[in-house]
Amino acid sequence: MSKTQEETNTATADLAIPAGLSPEGKAAAVVIATELKKAGGCTGGCRAFYTPEKWAERGEQYGLNAELIVCHDGGDLAPMFNLDYMQYETYDKAAQALSKVGVWPEGCTSWYTAIYKS
């Protein structure tokens, strides 16, 4: 397998939309993945999307009533959700895109965000 194919397969796995999400959670994941792909970005190697149930199984305490958890540690998703990157236009664009499917992001830490119904 060429490196390009391997990178594509990894990127696809990193943006896999997990089964068991609510309709709002799934819509949010599609919006986020679409925005990231349009920008030519990558996840930085971490799995991006978790159901609240899987998040709880990891022992996490926050975001458990969300529709979707977005892990953005060290990848191009980070400026979409973490204001520490000071890419306010990117952050605002993501929030506006998510609002169109009836959800909003709440930063839980600098490395993950919970997505809630509006």
C-alpha positions in Angstrom: 0.0 0.0 0.0 1.4 3.4 -0.9 1.9 6.0 1.7 -0.9 8.1 0.2 -3.4 5.2 0.4 -2.3 4.5 4.0 -2.7 8.2 4.9 -6.2 8.2 3.3 -7.2 5.1 5.2 -6.0 6.5 8.5 -7.8 9.9 7.9 -11.0 8.1 7.1 -10.8 5.9 10.2 -10.0 9.0 12.3 -13.2 10.7 11.0 -15.4 7.6 11.3 -18.9 8.5 12.5 -19.7 6.0 15.3 -22.9 4.0 15.3 -25.4 4.9 18.1 -25.4 8.7 17.7 -28.6 10.7 17.9 -29.7 12.3 14.6 -28.3 15.6 15.8 -25.0 14.0 16.8 -24.6 12.3 13.4 -25.5 15.6 11.6 -22.9 17.4 13.7 -20.2 14.8 12.9 -21.0 15.1 9.1 -20.7 18.9 9.3 -17.4 18.8 11.2 -15.9 16.2 8.9 -17.1 18.1 5.8 -15.6 21.4 7.1 -12.3 19.7 7.9 -12.1 18.0 4.5 -12.9 21.3 2.7 -10.0 22.9 4.6 -7.7 20.1 3.6 -7.1 19.3 7.3 -6.4 16.2 9.3 -7.2 15.0 12.8 -3.6 14.8 13.9 -4.0 11.0 14.4 -6.6 10.9 17.0 -10.1 9.4 16.7 -12.3 12.5 16.3 -15.8 11.3 17.2 -17.2 9.5 20.2 -20.7 8.7 21.4 -21.5 9.9 24.9 -21.7 6.2 25.9 -18.2 5.4 24.6 -16.9 8.6 26.2 -18.2 7.4 29.6 -16.6 4.0 29.1 -13.3 5.7 28.8 -13.9 7.1 32.3 -14.5 10.7 31.2 -16.7 12.8 33.4 -17.8 15.7 31.3 -20.0 15.9 28.1 -21.9 12.8 28.9 -25.2 14.4 28.1 -24.0 15.6 24.8 -25.1 14.5 21.3 -21.4 14.0 20.2 -17.9 14.3 21.7 -15.2 15.7 19.4 -11.6 14.9 20.3 -9.3 17.5 18.7 -6.0 17.0 20.4 -3.2 18.3 18.2 -5.0 18.2 14.8 -6.6 20.6 12.4 -9.9 20.2 14.3 -8.4 22.1 17.2 -8.8 25.6 15.8 -12.4 24.8 15.1 -13.1 24.3 18.8 -10.3 25.8 20.9 -10.0 29.5 21.2 -6.4 29.2 22.4 -5.4 28.9 18.8 -6.8 32.4 18.2 -8.3 31.4 14.8 -11.6 33.1 15.6 -12.9 33.1 12.0 -12.4 29.3 11.9 -14.1 28.9 15.3 -17.0 31.1 14.3 -17.4 29.3 11.0 -17.6 25.9 12.7 -20.1 27.2 15.3 -22.3 28.7 12.5 -22.2 25.5 10.5 -23.2 23.5 13.5 -26.0 25.9 14.4 -27.6 25.1 11.0 -28.1 21.5 12.1 -29.4 22.5 15.5 -26.4 22.0 17.8 -23.7 24.0 19.5 -20.2 23.3 20.8 -19.1 23.6 24.4 -15.3 23.4 25.0 -14.7 21.0 27.8 -10.9 21.2 27.9 -8.3 22.2 25.4 -8.5 18.8 23.7 -12.1 17.9 23.4 -15.5 19.5 22.9 -19.1 18.4 23.6 -21.8 19.0 21.1 -25.3 19.7 22.4 -28.7 20.2 21.0 -29.7 23.9 20.7 
